[in-house]
Amino acid sequence: MTGVWLRMFGDLDEDALVAKLAELRREHRALDAEVRAAQECGVVDQLKLVRLKRRKLMLKDMIFALEDQLNPDIIA
């Protein structure tokens, strides 16, 4: 699945990738807070909670793909 993200971000320069990475991290933190608030509330729409968690995981995958693109592993 990482290949999909690389193709999606492949045409961006390094500054744009860094900016997109920061944006994705902000969105991930916001979703994390929303999930925690929903769980603490007690009255939880389970379907909404599942969707939030799936979105959060997708963002995490995108973040890892961007980090790999910005800092590729160099085999010595």
All heavy atoms as a GROMACS GRO file, in nm:
protein
  611
    1MET      N    1   0.082  -0.119   0.000
    1MET     CA    2   0.000   0.000   0.000
    1MET      C    3   0.086   0.126   0.000
    1MET      O    4   0.043   0.230  -0.043
    1MET     CB    5  -0.092  -0.002   0.121
    1MET     CG    6  -0.175   0.124   0.122
    1MET     SD    7  -0.317   0.138   0.219
    1MET     CE    8  -0.439   0.035   0.181
    2THR      N    9   0.208   0.114   0.048
    2THR     CA   10   0.297   0.229   0.052
    2THR      C   11   0.319   0.286  -0.087
    2THR      O   12   0.330   0.407  -0.103
    2THR     CB   13   0.432   0.190   0.116
    2THR    OG1   14   0.405   0.140   0.246
    2THR    CG2   15   0.526   0.306   0.126
    3GLY      N   16   0.325   0.202  -0.188
    3GLY     CA   17   0.345   0.248  -0.325
    3GLY      C   18   0.238   0.346  -0.370
    3GLY      O   19   0.264   0.440  -0.445
    4VAL      N   20   0.115   0.325  -0.324
    4VAL     CA   21   0.005   0.416  -0.358
    4VAL      C   22   0.036   0.555  -0.304
    4VAL      O   23   0.020   0.655  -0.375
    4VAL     CB   24  -0.128   0.365  -0.298
    4VAL    CG1   25  -0.238   0.467  -0.315
    4VAL    CG2   26  -0.166   0.233  -0.360
    5TRP      N   27   0.082   0.564  -0.180
    5TRP     CA   28   0.112   0.695  -0.121
    5TRP      C   29   0.230   0.760  -0.192
    5TRP      O   30   0.232   0.881  -0.213
    5TRP     CB   31   0.141   0.683   0.028
    5TRP     CG   32   0.036   0.614   0.107
    5TRP    CD1   33   0.054   0.511   0.194
    5TRP    CD2   34  -0.105   0.640   0.109
    5TRP    NE1   35  -0.065   0.471   0.248
    5TRP    CE2   36  -0.164   0.548   0.198
    5TRP    CE3   37  -0.187   0.730   0.043
    5TRP    CZ2   38  -0.300   0.546   0.223
    5TRP    CZ3   39  -0.323   0.727   0.068
    5TRP    CH2   40  -0.378   0.636   0.158
    6LEU      N   41   0.331   0.680  -0.230
    6LEU     CA   42   0.446   0.737  -0.298
    6LEU      C   43   0.407   0.795  -0.432
    6LEU      O   44   0.454   0.901  -0.472
    6LEU     CB   45   0.557   0.633  -0.313
    6LEU     CG   46   0.624   0.589  -0.184
    6LEU    CD1   47   0.729   0.482  -0.211
    6LEU    CD2   48   0.686   0.706  -0.111
    7ARG      N   49   0.320   0.727  -0.504
    7ARG     CA   50   0.273   0.780  -0.631
    7ARG      C   51   0.191   0.906  -0.609
    7ARG      O   52   0.198   1.001  -0.686
    7ARG     CB   53   0.190   0.676  -0.706
    7ARG     CG   54   0.273   0.567  -0.770
    7ARG     CD   55   0.191   0.483  -0.867
    7ARG     NE   56   0.076   0.418  -0.806
    7ARG     CZ   57   0.080   0.301  -0.744
    7ARG    NH1   58   0.193   0.236  -0.733
    7ARG    NH2   59  -0.030   0.248  -0.694
    8MET      N   60   0.116   0.909  -0.501
    8MET     CA   61   0.031   1.023  -0.471
    8MET      C   62   0.115   1.147  -0.438
    8MET      O   63   0.078   1.258  -0.475
    8MET     CB   64  -0.058   0.988  -0.350
    8MET     CG   65  -0.170   1.084  -0.327
    8MET     SD   66  -0.289   1.006  -0.216
    8MET     CE   67  -0.278   1.115  -0.078
    9PHE      N   68   0.227   1.129  -0.370
    9PHE     CA   69   0.310   1.241  -0.328
    9PHE      C   70   0.438   1.255  -0.410
    9PHE      O   71   0.518   1.343  -0.384
    9PHE     CB   72   0.348   1.227  -0.180
    9PHE     CG   73   0.230   1.221  -0.088
    9PHE    CD1   74   0.211   1.112  -0.006
    9PHE    CD2   75   0.138   1.323  -0.083
    9PHE    CE1   76   0.103   1.106   0.081
    9PHE    CE2   77   0.029   1.318   0.002
    9PHE     CZ   78   0.012   1.209   0.084
   10GLY      N   79   0.459   1.168  -0.508
   10GLY     CA   80   0.584   1.163  -0.581
   10GLY      C   81   0.621   1.289  -0.656
   10GLY      O   82   0.738   1.316  -0.680
   11ASP      N   83   0.522   1.371  -0.694
   11ASP     CA   84   0.552   1.489  -0.773
   11ASP      C   85   0.575   1.614  -0.688
   11ASP      O   86   0.597   1.722  -0.741
   11ASP     CB   87   0.441   1.515  -0.874
   11ASP     CG   88   0.305   1.535  -0.808
   11ASP    OD1   89   0.290   1.497  -0.691
   11ASP    OD2   90   0.214   1.588  -0.875
   12LEU      N   91   0.573   1.601  -0.556
   12LEU     CA   92   0.594   1.715  -0.468
   12LEU      C   93   0.742   1.732  -0.435
   12LEU      O   94   0.814   1.634  -0.421
   12LEU     CB   95   0.515   1.697  -0.337
   12LEU     CG   96   0.363   1.684  -0.350
   12LEU    CD1   97   0.302   1.658  -0.214
   12LEU    CD2   98   0.303   1.808  -0.412
   13ASP      N   99   0.786   1.857  -0.421
   13ASP     CA  100   0.925   1.880  -0.380
   13ASP      C  101   0.937   1.860  -0.229
   13ASP      O  102   0.838   1.840  -0.159
   13ASP     CB  103   0.975   2.018  -0.423
   13ASP     CG  104   0.900   2.132  -0.354
   13ASP    OD1  105   0.817   2.107  -0.266
   13ASP    OD2  106   0.927   2.248  -0.389
   14GLU      N  107   1.058   1.865  -0.179
   14GLU     CA  108   1.083   1.834  -0.038
   14GLU      C  109   1.007   1.928   0.056
   14GLU      O  110   0.951   1.883   0.156
   14GLU     CB  111   1.232   1.838  -0.007
   14GLU     CG  112   1.262   1.788   0.133
   14GLU     CD  113   1.411   1.770   0.161
   14GLU    OE1  114   1.489   1.764   0.065
   14GLU    OE2  115   1.445   1.761   0.278
   15ASP      N  116   1.003   2.058   0.025
   15ASP     CA  117   0.931   2.153   0.110
   15ASP      C  118   0.782   2.120   0.115
   15ASP      O  119   0.719   2.127   0.221
   15ASP     CB  120   0.951   2.296   0.062
   15ASP     CG  121   1.093   2.345   0.083
   15ASP    OD1  122   1.163   2.289   0.171
   15ASP    OD2  123   1.134   2.439   0.013
   16ALA      N  124   0.727   2.084   0.001
   16ALA     CA  125   0.585   2.049  -0.004
   16ALA      C  126   0.559   1.920   0.073
   16ALA      O  127   0.455   1.907   0.140
   16ALA     CB  128   0.539   2.035  -0.149
   17LEU      N  129   0.652   1.825   0.065
   17LEU     CA  130   0.637   1.699   0.140
   17LEU      C  131   0.640   1.725   0.290
   17LEU      O  132   0.561   1.668   0.365
   17LEU     CB  133   0.746   1.600   0.102
   17LEU     CG  134   0.738   1.539  -0.038
   17LEU    CD1  135   0.861   1.453  -0.066
   17LEU    CD2  136   0.612   1.457  -0.054
   18VAL      N  137   0.731   1.812   0.334
   18VAL     CA  138   0.741   1.846   0.476
   18VAL      C  139   0.613   1.914   0.523
   18VAL      O  140   0.560   1.882   0.631
   18VAL     CB  141   0.866   1.934   0.503
   18VAL    CG1  142   0.864   1.989   0.644
   18VAL    CG2  143   0.993   1.854   0.478
   19ALA      N  144   0.559   2.004   0.441
   19ALA     CA  145   0.435   2.072   0.477
   19ALA      C  146   0.318   1.973   0.483
   19ALA      O  147   0.235   1.979   0.574
   19ALA     CB  148   0.406   2.183   0.376
   20LYS      N  149   0.312   1.882   0.386
   20LYS     CA  150   0.205   1.781   0.386
   20LYS      C  151   0.218   1.689   0.506
   20LYS      O  152   0.117   1.654   0.569
   20LYS     CB  153   0.212   1.700   0.255
   20LYS     CG  154   0.100   1.602   0.239
   20LYS     CD  155  -0.032   1.672   0.226
   20LYS     CE  156  -0.146   1.574   0.204
   20LYS     NZ  157  -0.276   1.639   0.204
   21LEU      N  158   0.340   1.654   0.541
   21LEU     CA  159   0.364   1.570   0.658
   21LEU      C  160   0.314   1.638   0.785
   21LEU      O  161   0.247   1.576   0.868
   21LEU     CB  162   0.513   1.537   0.669
   21LEU     CG  163   0.557   1.443   0.779
   21LEU    CD1  164   0.485   1.309   0.770
   21LEU    CD2  165   0.707   1.423   0.773
   22ALA      N  166   0.343   1.766   0.800
   22ALA     CA  167   0.296   1.841   0.917
   22ALA      C  168   0.143   1.846   0.920
   22ALA      O  169   0.081   1.830   1.026
   22ALA     CB  170   0.354   1.982   0.915
   23GLU      N  171   0.082   1.865   0.804
   23GLU     CA  172  -0.065   1.869   0.795
   23GLU      C  173  -0.126   1.735   0.836
   23GLU      O  174  -0.223   1.730   0.912
   23GLU     CB  175  -0.105   1.904   0.652
   23GLU     CG  176  -0.253   1.902   0.626
   23GLU     CD  177  -0.286   1.918   0.478
   23GLU    OE1  178  -0.205   1.977   0.404
   23GLU    OE2  179  -0.393   1.870   0.438
   24LEU      N  180  -0.067   1.626   0.788
   24LEU     CA  181  -0.118   1.493   0.822
   24LEU      C  182  -0.102   1.463   0.971
   24LEU      O  183  -0.190   1.404   1.033
   24LEU     CB  184  -0.047   1.386   0.739
   24LEU     CG  185  -0.075   1.387   0.589
   24LEU    CD1  186   0.014   1.287   0.518
   24LEU    CD2  187  -0.221   1.357   0.561
   25ARG      N  188   0.011   1.505   1.027
   25ARG     CA  189   0.032   1.486   1.171
   25ARG      C  190  -0.069   1.563   1.253
   25ARG      O  191  -0.120   1.513   1.354
   25ARG     CB  192   0.174   1.526   1.210
   25ARG     CG  193   0.277   1.427   1.166
   25ARG     CD  194   0.416   1.472   1.201
   25ARG     NE  195   0.514   1.370   1.170
   25ARG     CZ  196   0.641   1.395   1.149
   25ARG    NH1  197   0.689   1.518   1.156
   25ARG    NH2  198   0.724   1.296   1.121
   26ARG      N  199  -0.101   1.687   1.212
   26ARG     CA  200  -0.203   1.766   1.283
   26ARG      C  201  -0.339   1.697   1.276
   26ARG      O  202  -0.411   1.687   1.377
   26ARG     CB  203  -0.213   1.907   1.223
   26ARG     CG  204  -0.110   2.004   1.271
   26ARG     CD  205  -0.143   2.147   1.228
   26ARG     NE  206  -0.153   2.162   1.084
   26ARG     CZ  207  -0.050   2.185   1.002
   26ARG    NH1  208   0.071   2.196   1.052
   26ARG    NH2  209  -0.069   2.199   0.874
   27GLU      N  210  -0.374   1.650   1.157
   27GLU     CA  211  -0.503   1.582   1.142
   27GLU      C  212  -0.508   1.454   1.225
   27GLU      O  213  -0.610   1.423   1.287
   27GLU     CB  214  -0.527   1.551   0.994
   27GLU     CG  215  -0.666   1.496   0.968
   27GLU     CD  216  -0.696   1.475   0.820
   27GLU    OE1  217  -0.618   1.521   0.734
   27GLU    OE2  218  -0.798   1.409   0.792
   28HIS      N  219  -0.397   1.381   1.230
   28HIS     CA  220  -0.390   1.258   1.310
   28HIS      C  221  -0.409   1.289   1.458
   28HIS      O  222  -0.484   1.220   1.528
   28HIS     CB  223  -0.256   1.188   1.284
   28HIS     CG  224  -0.245   1.054   1.348
   28HIS    ND1  225  -0.196   1.036   1.476
   28HIS    CD2  226  -0.278   0.930   1.302
   28HIS    CE1  227  -0.200   0.907   1.505
   28HIS    NE2  228  -0.248   0.841   1.401
   29ARG      N  229  -0.343   1.394   1.506
   29ARG     CA  230  -0.359   1.433   1.648
   29ARG      C  231  -0.502   1.475   1.677
   29ARG      O  232  -0.558   1.442   1.783
   29ARG     CB  233  -0.263   1.547   1.683
   29ARG     CG  234  -0.120   1.503   1.706
   29ARG     CD  235  -0.035   1.612   1.767
   29ARG     NE  236  -0.032   1.734   1.689
   29ARG     CZ  237   0.055   1.761   1.591
   29ARG    NH1  238   0.147   1.672   1.560
   29ARG    NH2  239   0.051   1.874   1.526
   30ALA      N  240  -0.564   1.548   1.585
   30ALA     CA  241  -0.702   1.591   1.603
   30ALA      C  242  -0.797   1.471   1.609
   30ALA      O  243  -0.888   1.466   1.693
   30ALA     CB  244  -0.744   1.686   1.491
   31LEU      N  245  -0.775   1.374   1.522
   31LEU     CA  246  -0.858   1.253   1.524
   31LEU      C  247  -0.835   1.174   1.653
   31LEU      O  248  -0.930   1.120   1.710
   31LEU     CB  249  -0.828   1.165   1.403
   31LEU     CG  250  -0.894   1.205   1.273
   31LEU    CD1  251  -0.842   1.119   1.159
   31LEU    CD2  252  -1.044   1.194   1.283
   32ASP      N  253  -0.712   1.168   1.698
   32ASP     CA  254  -0.681   1.099   1.822
   32ASP      C  255  -0.758   1.162   1.938
   32ASP      O  256  -0.818   1.092   2.019
   32ASP     CB  257  -0.530   1.104   1.848
   32ASP     CG  258  -0.489   1.013   1.962
   32ASP    OD1  259  -0.538   0.898   1.968
   32ASP    OD2  260  -0.407   1.056   2.045
   33ALA      N  261  -0.759   1.294   1.943
   33ALA     CA  262  -0.832   1.365   2.048
   33ALA      C  263  -0.982   1.340   2.036
   33ALA      O  264  -1.051   1.320   2.137
   33ALA     CB  265  -0.803   1.514   2.041
   34GLU      N  266  -1.032   1.336   1.914
   34GLU     CA  267  -1.175   1.312   1.893
   34GLU      C  268  -1.213   1.170   1.936
   34GLU      O  269  -1.318   1.150   1.999
   34GLU     CB  270  -1.210   1.334   1.745
   34GLU     CG  271  -1.357   1.336   1.718
   34GLU     CD  272  -1.392   1.374   1.575
   34GLU    OE1  273  -1.304   1.423   1.501
   34GLU    OE2  274  -1.510   1.353   1.538
   35VAL      N  275  -1.128   1.073   1.905
   35VAL     CA  276  -1.154   0.934   1.946
   35VAL      C  277  -1.154   0.924   2.098
   35VAL      O  278  -1.244   0.864   2.157
   35VAL     CB  279  -1.050   0.837   1.884
   35VAL    CG1  280  -1.055   0.701   1.951
   35VAL    CG2  281  -1.071   0.825   1.734
   36ARG      N  282  -1.054   0.984   2.162
   36ARG     CA  283  -1.048   0.980   2.309
   36ARG      C  284  -1.170   1.047   2.372
   36ARG      O  285  -1.228   0.993   2.467
   36ARG     CB  286  -0.920   1.049   2.358
   36ARG     CG  287  -0.809   0.951   2.384
   36ARG     CD  288  -0.690   1.014   2.454
   36ARG     NE  289  -0.602   1.073   2.353
   36ARG     CZ  290  -0.577   1.203   2.341
   36ARG    NH1  291  -0.630   1.289   2.423
   36ARG    NH2  292  -0.497   1.248   2.247
   37ALA      N  293  -1.210   1.161   2.319
   37ALA     CA  294  -1.327   1.231   2.373
   37ALA      C  295  -1.453   1.148   2.357
   37ALA      O  296  -1.537   1.141   2.449
   37ALA     CB  297  -1.343   1.367   2.304
   38ALA      N  298  -1.467   1.084   2.243
   38ALA     CA  299  -1.585   1.000   2.220
   38ALA      C  300  -1.589   0.882   2.316
   38ALA      O  301  -1.694   0.846   2.368
   38ALA     CB  302  -1.587   0.951   2.075
   39GLN      N  303  -1.472   0.823   2.342
   39GLN     CA  304  -1.467   0.709   2.432
   39GLN      C  305  -1.493   0.751   2.577
   39GLN      O  306  -1.555   0.678   2.653
   39GLN     CB  307  -1.332   0.638   2.420
   39GLN     CG  308  -1.315   0.565   2.289
   39GLN     CD  309  -1.175   0.512   2.268
   39GLN    OE1  310  -1.078   0.568   2.315
   39GLN    NE2  311  -1.165   0.402   2.194
   40GLU      N  312  -1.444   0.868   2.615
   40GLU     CA  313  -1.463   0.916   2.752
   40GLU      C  314  -1.606   0.962   2.777
   40GLU      O  315  -1.652   0.960   2.891
   40GLU     CB  316  -1.365   1.030   2.782
   40GLU     CG  317  -1.221   0.984   2.790
   40GLU     CD  318  -1.122   1.099   2.798
   40GLU    OE1  319  -1.165   1.216   2.796
   40GLU    OE2  320  -1.001   1.071   2.805
   41CYS      N  321  -1.674   1.002   2.672
   41CYS     CA  322  -1.810   1.052   2.684
   41CYS      C  323  -1.905   0.944   2.736
   41CYS      O  324  -1.996   0.973   2.810
   41CYS     CB  325  -1.857   1.102   2.547
   41CYS     SG  326  -2.026   1.158   2.542
   42GLY      N  327  -1.880   0.820   2.696
   42GLY     CA  328  -1.964   0.711   2.743
   42GLY      C  329  -2.070   0.674   2.642
   42GLY      O  330  -2.098   0.559   2.620
   43VAL      N  331  -2.134   0.773   2.580
   43VAL     CA  332  -2.235   0.747   2.478
   43VAL      C  333  -2.163   0.756   2.344
   43VAL      O  334  -2.134   0.863   2.294
   43VAL     CB  335  -2.349   0.851   2.484
   43VAL    CG1  336  -2.452   0.821   2.377
   43VAL    CG2  337  -2.410   0.854   2.622
   44VAL      N  338  -2.131   0.638   2.288
   44VAL     CA  339  -2.047   0.634   2.170
   44VAL      C  340  -2.123   0.569   2.054
   44VAL      O  341  -2.182   0.462   2.070
   44VAL     CB  342  -1.918   0.553   2.198
   44VAL    CG1  343  -1.832   0.545   2.074
   44VAL    CG2  344  -1.841   0.615   2.312
   45ASP      N  345  -2.120   0.635   1.940
   45ASP     CA  346  -2.170   0.576   1.817
   45ASP      C  347  -2.058   0.486   1.766
   45ASP      O  348  -1.955   0.535   1.719
   45ASP     CB  349  -2.203   0.688   1.718
   45ASP     CG  350  -2.251   0.635   1.583
   45ASP    OD1  351  -2.252   0.512   1.562
   45ASP    OD2  352  -2.288   0.719   1.498
   46GLN      N  353  -2.076   0.356   1.779
   46GLN     CA  354  -1.969   0.261   1.745
   46GLN      C  355  -1.926   0.272   1.598
   46GLN      O  356  -1.808   0.261   1.568
   46GLN     CB  357  -2.013   0.118   1.778
   46GLN     CG  358  -2.022   0.089   1.925
   46GLN     CD  359  -1.888   0.105   1.995
   46GLN    OE1  360  -1.784   0.063   1.945
   46GLN    NE2  361  -1.891   0.167   2.111
   47LEU      N  362  -2.021   0.294   1.509
   47LEU     CA  363  -1.987   0.306   1.367
   47LEU      C  364  -1.899   0.429   1.344
   47LEU      O  365  -1.800   0.423   1.271
   47LEU     CB  366  -2.114   0.315   1.283
   47LEU     CG  367  -2.094   0.321   1.132
   47LEU    CD1  368  -2.015   0.199   1.082
   47LEU    CD2  369  -2.228   0.329   1.061
   48LYS      N  370  -1.934   0.540   1.408
   48LYS     CA  371  -1.854   0.662   1.395
   48LYS      C  372  -1.714   0.638   1.452
   48LYS      O  373  -1.614   0.681   1.393
   48LYS     CB  374  -1.920   0.778   1.467
   48LYS     CG  375  -1.842   0.906   1.457
   48LYS     CD  376  -1.908   1.022   1.529
   48LYS     CE  377  -1.822   1.146   1.518
   48LYS     NZ  378  -1.881   1.260   1.585
   49LEU      N  379  -1.706   0.571   1.564
   49LEU     CA  380  -1.578   0.543   1.627
   49LEU      C  381  -1.489   0.456   1.536
   49LEU      O  382  -1.371   0.484   1.520
   49LEU     CB  383  -1.599   0.474   1.761
   49LEU     CG  384  -1.479   0.461   1.852
   49LEU    CD1  385  -1.421   0.597   1.886
   49LEU    CD2  386  -1.518   0.388   1.980
   50VAL      N  387  -1.547   0.356   1.473
   50VAL     CA  388  -1.473   0.270   1.381
   50VAL      C  389  -1.423   0.352   1.263
   50VAL      O  390  -1.308   0.338   1.220
   50VAL     CB  391  -1.560   0.152   1.334
   50VAL    CG1  392  -1.497   0.080   1.215
   50VAL    CG2  393  -1.582   0.055   1.448
   51ARG      N  394  -1.507   0.439   1.210
   51ARG     CA  395  -1.466   0.523   1.096
   51ARG      C  396  -1.353   0.617   1.135
   51ARG      O  397  -1.260   0.637   1.057
   51ARG     CB  398  -1.585   0.601   1.043
   51ARG     CG  399  -1.683   0.515   0.968
   51ARG     CD  400  -1.800   0.594   0.917
   51ARG     NE  401  -1.890   0.509   0.842
   51ARG     CZ  402  -2.018   0.532   0.826
   51ARG    NH1  403  -2.073   0.641   0.877
   51ARG    NH2  404  -2.092   0.450   0.757
   52LEU      N  405  -1.361   0.675   1.253
   52LEU     CA  406  -1.255   0.764   1.299
   52LEU      C  407  -1.122   0.688   1.313
   52LEU      O  408  -1.017   0.737   1.272
   52LEU     CB  409  -1.292   0.828   1.434
   52LEU     CG  410  -1.402   0.932   1.433
   52LEU    CD1  411  -1.440   0.970   1.577
   52LEU    CD2  412  -1.359   1.057   1.357
   53LYS      N  413  -1.131   0.568   1.370
   53LYS     CA  414  -1.010   0.488   1.388
   53LYS      C  415  -0.951   0.444   1.254
   53LYS      O  416  -0.828   0.443   1.237
   53LYS     CB  417  -1.039   0.367   1.475
   53LYS     CG  418  -1.060   0.403   1.621
   53LYS     CD  419  -1.085   0.280   1.704
   53LYS     CE  420  -1.096   0.313   1.851
   53LYS     NZ  421  -1.114   0.192   1.934
   54ARG      N  422  -1.035   0.412   1.157
   54ARG     CA  423  -0.985   0.374   1.025
   54ARG      C  424  -0.918   0.493   0.957
   54ARG      O  425  -0.813   0.478   0.894
   54ARG     CB  426  -1.098   0.323   0.937
   54ARG     CG  427  -1.138   0.183   0.968
   54ARG     CD  428  -1.238   0.131   0.870
   54ARG     NE  429  -1.281  -0.002   0.910
   54ARG     CZ  430  -1.394  -0.056   0.872
   54ARG    NH1  431  -1.476   0.008   0.792
   54ARG    NH2  432  -1.426  -0.177   0.912
   55ARG      N  433  -0.978   0.610   0.969
   55ARG     CA  434  -0.919   0.731   0.911
   55ARG      C  435  -0.783   0.759   0.977
   55ARG      O  436  -0.687   0.795   0.911
   55ARG     CB  437  -1.014   0.849   0.929
   55ARG     CG  438  -0.959   0.981   0.888
   55ARG     CD  439  -0.951   0.997   0.738
   55ARG     NE  440  -0.895   1.128   0.706
   55ARG     CZ  441  -0.826   1.154   0.599
   55ARG    NH1  442  -0.805   1.061   0.510
   55ARG    NH2  443  -0.778   1.273   0.578
   56LYS      N  444  -0.779   0.741   1.108
   56LYS     CA  445  -0.655   0.763   1.183
   56LYS      C  446  -0.546   0.666   1.135
   56LYS      O  447  -0.431   0.708   1.116
   56LYS     CB  448  -0.683   0.745   1.332
   56LYS     CG  449  -0.578   0.798   1.422
   56LYS     CD  450  -0.625   0.787   1.567
   56LYS     CE  451  -0.507   0.751   1.650
   56LYS     NZ  452  -0.537   0.705   1.781
   57LEU      N  453  -0.579   0.540   1.113
   57LEU     CA  454  -0.482   0.443   1.064
   57LEU      C  455  -0.435   0.476   0.922
   57LEU      O  456  -0.318   0.462   0.889
   57LEU     CB  457  -0.541   0.302   1.066
   57LEU     CG  458  -0.550   0.237   1.204
   57LEU    CD1  459  -0.627   0.106   1.196
   57LEU    CD2  460  -0.413   0.216   1.262
   58MET      N  461  -0.528   0.522   0.838
   58MET     CA  462  -0.491   0.561   0.703
   58MET      C  463  -0.392   0.678   0.707
   58MET      O  464  -0.293   0.680   0.634
   58MET     CB  465  -0.614   0.600   0.622
   58MET     CG  466  -0.582   0.630   0.477
   58MET     SD  467  -0.724   0.684   0.381
   58MET     CE  468  -0.748   0.846   0.451
   59LEU      N  469  -0.419   0.775   0.795
   59LEU     CA  470  -0.328   0.888   0.809
   59LEU      C  471  -0.191   0.843   0.856
   59LEU      O  472  -0.088   0.891   0.809
   59LEU     CB  473  -0.386   0.991   0.906
   59LEU     CG  474  -0.503   1.073   0.853
   59LEU    CD1  475  -0.565   1.153   0.967
   59LEU    CD2  476  -0.461   1.163   0.740
   60LYS      N  477  -0.190   0.747   0.949
   60LYS     CA  478  -0.063   0.695   0.999
   60LYS      C  479   0.017   0.630   0.887
   60LYS      O  480   0.138   0.652   0.875
   60LYS     CB  481  -0.089   0.594   1.111
   60LYS     CG  482   0.034   0.546   1.182
   60LYS     CD  483  -0.005   0.456   1.299
   60LYS     CE  484   0.117   0.409   1.374
   60LYS     NZ  485   0.079   0.322   1.486
   61ASP      N  486  -0.050   0.554   0.800
   61ASP     CA  487   0.017   0.494   0.685
   61ASP      C  488   0.073   0.601   0.593
   61ASP      O  489   0.185   0.589   0.541
   61ASP     CB  490  -0.079   0.405   0.606
   61ASP     CG  491  -0.112   0.275   0.677
   61ASP    OD1  492  -0.037   0.238   0.770
   61ASP    OD2  493  -0.211   0.211   0.638
   62MET      N  494  -0.003   0.706   0.569
   62MET     CA  495   0.042   0.815   0.483
   62MET      C  496   0.162   0.886   0.545
   62MET      O  497   0.258   0.921   0.475
   62MET     CB  498  -0.072   0.913   0.458
   62MET     CG  499  -0.184   0.856   0.374
   62MET     SD  500  -0.330   0.963   0.366
   62MET     CE  501  -0.270   1.095   0.263
   63ILE      N  502   0.159   0.904   0.676
   63ILE     CA  503   0.270   0.970   0.746
   63ILE      C  504   0.397   0.886   0.732
   63ILE      O  505   0.504   0.938   0.699
   63ILE     CB  506   0.235   0.992   0.895
   63ILE    CG1  507   0.130   1.104   0.907
   63ILE    CG2  508   0.359   1.026   0.977
   63ILE    CD1  509   0.066   1.114   1.044
   64PHE      N  510   0.387   0.756   0.753
   64PHE     CA  511   0.503   0.668   0.739
   64PHE      C  512   0.557   0.670   0.596
   64PHE      O  513   0.678   0.672   0.574
   64PHE     CB  514   0.472   0.526   0.781
   64PHE     CG  515   0.464   0.506   0.930
   64PHE    CD1  516   0.367   0.425   0.984
   64PHE    CD2  517   0.553   0.567   1.016
   64PHE    CE1  518   0.359   0.405   1.122
   64PHE    CE2  519   0.546   0.548   1.153
   64PHE     CZ  520   0.449   0.467   1.206
   65ALA      N  521   0.467   0.670   0.498
   65ALA     CA  522   0.512   0.673   0.358
   65ALA      C  523   0.586   0.802   0.327
   65ALA      O  524   0.690   0.801   0.260
   65ALA     CB  525   0.391   0.657   0.265
   66LEU      N  526   0.535   0.914   0.376
   66LEU     CA  527   0.602   1.042   0.354
   66LEU      C  528   0.736   1.047   0.425
   66LEU      O  529   0.835   1.097   0.370
   66LEU     CB  530   0.514   1.158   0.400
   66LEU     CG  531   0.409   1.204   0.301
   66LEU    CD1  532   0.320   1.309   0.364
   66LEU    CD2  533   0.471   1.256   0.174
   67GLU      N  534   0.740   0.996   0.548
   67GLU     CA  535   0.867   0.994   0.621
   67GLU      C  536   0.970   0.909   0.548
   67GLU      O  537   1.088   0.947   0.541
   67GLU     CB  538   0.845   0.940   0.763
   67GLU     CG  539   0.772   1.037   0.853
   67GLU     CD  540   0.737   0.978   0.989
   67GLU    OE1  541   0.733   0.854   1.004
   67GLU    OE2  542   0.711   1.058   1.079
   68ASP      N  543   0.927   0.795   0.492
   68ASP     CA  544   1.018   0.711   0.416
   68ASP      C  545   1.068   0.782   0.291
   68ASP      O  546   1.183   0.767   0.251
   68ASP     CB  547   0.950   0.580   0.376
   68ASP     CG  548   0.943   0.480   0.490
   68ASP    OD1  549   1.012   0.502   0.592
   68ASP    OD2  550   0.868   0.383   0.478
   69GLN      N  551   0.980   0.858   0.228
   69GLN     CA  552   1.020   0.930   0.107
   69GLN      C  553   1.119   1.041   0.142
   69GLN      O  554   1.213   1.066   0.067
   69GLN     CB  555   0.896   0.988   0.039
   69GLN     CG  556   0.925   1.042  -0.099
   69GLN     CD  557   0.798   1.076  -0.174
   69GLN    OE1  558   0.688   1.042  -0.132
   69GLN    NE2  559   0.812   1.143  -0.286
   70LEU      N  560   1.099   1.106   0.255
   70LEU     CA  561   1.189   1.214   0.296
   70LEU      C  562   1.320   1.162   0.351
   70LEU      O  563   1.425   1.227   0.338
   70LEU     CB  564   1.120   1.302   0.400
   70LEU     CG  565   1.010   1.393   0.347
   70LEU    CD1  566   0.929   1.451   0.462
   70LEU    CD2  567   1.070   1.504   0.262
   71ASN      N  568   1.316   1.046   0.417
   71ASN     CA  569   1.436   0.988   0.480
   71ASN      C  570   1.450   0.843   0.436
   71ASN      O  571   1.426   0.751   0.514
   71ASN     CB  572   1.425   0.994   0.633
   71ASN     CG  573   1.402   1.132   0.684
   71ASN    OD1  574   1.476   1.223   0.648
   71ASN    ND2  575   1.300   1.150   0.766
   72PRO      N  576   1.489   0.819   0.311
   72PRO     CA  577   1.497   0.680   0.263
   72PRO      C  578   1.609   0.604   0.335
   72PRO      O  579   1.709   0.662   0.376
   72PRO     CB  580   1.528   0.695   0.115
   72PRO     CG  581   1.590   0.830   0.103
   72PRO     CD  582   1.530   0.915   0.212
   73ASP      N  583   1.585   0.474   0.352
   73ASP     CA  584   1.689   0.388   0.409
   73ASP      C  585   1.801   0.373   0.308
   73ASP      O  586   1.776   0.347   0.190
   73ASP     CB  587   1.633   0.249   0.442
   73ASP     CG  588   1.538   0.251   0.561
   73ASP    OD1  589   1.548   0.345   0.641
   73ASP    OD2  590   1.455   0.160   0.572
   74ILE      N  591   1.923   0.392   0.354
   74ILE     CA  592   2.038   0.376   0.267
   74ILE      C  593   2.111   0.249   0.308
   74ILE      O  594   2.154   0.235   0.421
   74ILE     CB  595   2.132   0.498   0.277
   74ILE    CG1  596   2.059   0.623   0.234
   74ILE    CG2  597   2.259   0.475   0.195
   74ILE    CD1  598   2.138   0.751   0.255
   75ILE      N  599   2.120   0.157   0.214
   75ILE     CA  600   2.187   0.031   0.242
   75ILE      C  601   2.335   0.052   0.218
   75ILE      O  602   2.378   0.087   0.108
   75ILE     CB  603   2.133  -0.082   0.154
   75ILE    CG1  604   1.984  -0.102   0.181
   75ILE    CG2  605   2.211  -0.211   0.178
   75ILE    CD1  606   1.916  -0.199   0.086
   76ALA      N  607   2.413   0.034   0.324
   76ALA     CA  608   2.558   0.059   0.313
   76ALA      C  609   2.633  -0.069   0.286
   76ALA      O  610   2.598  -0.175   0.316
   76ALA     CB  611   2.610   0.123   0.440
   0.00000   0.00000   0.00000
